[in-house]
């Protein structure tokens, strides 16, 4: 699994970043919120579109997991994970749908990547 700082452009044309871990073979990306500029929640469609282009991923196979460490969330919420799916037109993502991903299921995804 590769790890990198992913730089992408926000709707206001500002550069923003997040930490990504990516498995190109399985087409899984875990994007960790770093609170650098704009939240990954706000820019998920742009981020997914850029991930597909920069890493030559297949849009319909992309599995994007947003990760929010406790350090970036109010204490009430704590660390959390969301599975994000999109409607794709070519390589353009739109209509992000977020589903909470329990820690136990996230661990299963990690095990699948590691095996």
C-alpha positions as CSV (number, residue, x, y, z in Angstrom):
1,X,0.0,0.0,0.0
2,X,1.4,3.4,-1.0
3,X,1.2,6.4,1.2
4,X,1.5,10.0,0.1
5,X,0.4,13.5,0.7
6,X,-2.3,14.2,-1.9
7,X,-2.6,17.7,-3.2
8,X,-5.8,18.7,-4.9
9,X,-7.5,21.9,-5.9
10,X,-10.6,23.2,-4.1
11,X,-13.6,24.8,-5.8
12,X,-12.1,28.2,-5.0
13,X,-8.9,27.1,-6.7
14,X,-6.9,26.9,-3.5
15,X,-4.6,23.9,-3.0
16,X,-5.6,21.6,-0.3
17,X,-4.0,18.4,1.0
18,X,-4.8,15.1,2.7
19,X,-2.9,12.0,3.5
20,X,-3.8,9.0,1.3
21,X,-3.0,5.3,1.5
22,X,-3.7,3.7,-1.8
23,X,-3.8,0.1,-3.1
24,X,-3.8,0.5,-6.9
25,X,-4.6,-3.2,-7.6
26,X,-7.7,-3.3,-5.4
27,X,-8.5,0.4,-6.3
28,X,-8.9,1.3,-2.6
29,X,-8.0,4.8,-1.3
30,X,-8.1,5.8,2.3
31,X,-8.0,9.6,2.6
32,X,-7.2,11.0,6.0
33,X,-8.3,14.5,6.9
34,X,-5.5,16.7,7.9
35,X,-7.4,20.0,8.2
36,X,-5.1,21.7,5.8
37,X,-7.4,24.3,4.2
38,X,-10.7,22.7,3.2
39,X,-12.2,19.5,4.6
40,X,-12.1,16.4,2.4
41,X,-15.9,16.1,3.0
42,X,-16.5,19.4,1.1
43,X,-14.2,18.4,-1.8
44,X,-14.8,14.7,-2.1
45,X,-16.0,14.8,-5.7
46,X,-13.0,16.9,-6.8
47,X,-10.6,14.7,-4.8
48,X,-12.1,11.5,-6.3
49,X,-11.8,12.9,-9.8
50,X,-8.2,13.9,-9.3
51,X,-7.3,10.5,-7.7
52,X,-8.7,8.7,-10.8
53,X,-6.7,10.9,-13.1
54,X,-3.4,11.0,-11.2
55,X,-3.3,7.3,-10.3
56,X,-5.0,5.9,-13.4
57,X,-7.8,4.3,-11.4
58,X,-11.0,2.9,-12.8
59,X,-13.8,5.1,-11.6
60,X,-16.5,2.4,-11.2
61,X,-14.0,0.3,-9.1
62,X,-12.8,3.1,-6.8
63,X,-13.5,2.4,-3.1
64,X,-12.9,5.6,-1.3
65,X,-12.8,5.7,2.5
66,X,-12.7,9.0,4.3
67,X,-10.8,8.9,7.6
68,X,-11.2,11.5,10.3
69,X,-8.7,11.1,13.1
70,X,-9.9,12.2,16.6
71,X,-7.4,15.1,16.4
72,X,-9.4,16.7,13.6
73,X,-12.9,16.1,15.1
74,X,-14.7,17.4,18.1
75,X,-14.3,15.1,21.1
76,X,-18.0,14.2,20.8
77,X,-17.4,12.4,17.5
78,X,-14.0,10.8,17.9
79,X,-12.2,9.0,15.1
80,X,-14.5,8.0,12.3
81,X,-14.6,6.4,8.8
82,X,-17.0,6.8,5.9
83,X,-17.4,4.8,2.7
84,X,-18.0,7.2,-0.1
85,X,-19.5,6.3,-3.4
86,X,-20.1,8.5,-6.4
87,X,-22.0,8.8,-9.7
88,X,-19.5,8.8,-12.5
89,X,-19.8,10.4,-15.9
90,X,-16.6,9.3,-17.6
91,X,-13.9,10.2,-15.1
92,X,-15.9,12.9,-13.4
93,X,-17.2,12.2,-9.9
94,X,-20.5,13.7,-8.6
95,X,-23.2,13.1,-6.1
96,X,-21.1,11.8,-3.2
97,X,-23.0,9.4,-0.8
98,X,-21.3,8.8,2.6
99,X,-22.1,5.8,4.7
100,X,-20.5,5.4,8.2
101,X,-18.0,2.6,8.2
102,X,-17.7,0.9,11.6
103,X,-14.2,0.4,12.9
104,X,-14.7,-3.4,12.7
105,X,-15.5,-3.2,9.0
106,X,-12.6,-0.8,8.3
107,X,-10.3,-3.4,9.9
108,X,-11.7,-6.0,7.5
109,X,-10.8,-3.8,4.6
110,X,-7.3,-3.4,5.9
111,X,-6.9,-7.1,6.3
112,X,-8.1,-7.7,2.7
113,X,-5.5,-5.2,1.5
114,X,-2.7,-6.8,3.5
115,X,-3.5,-10.4,2.4
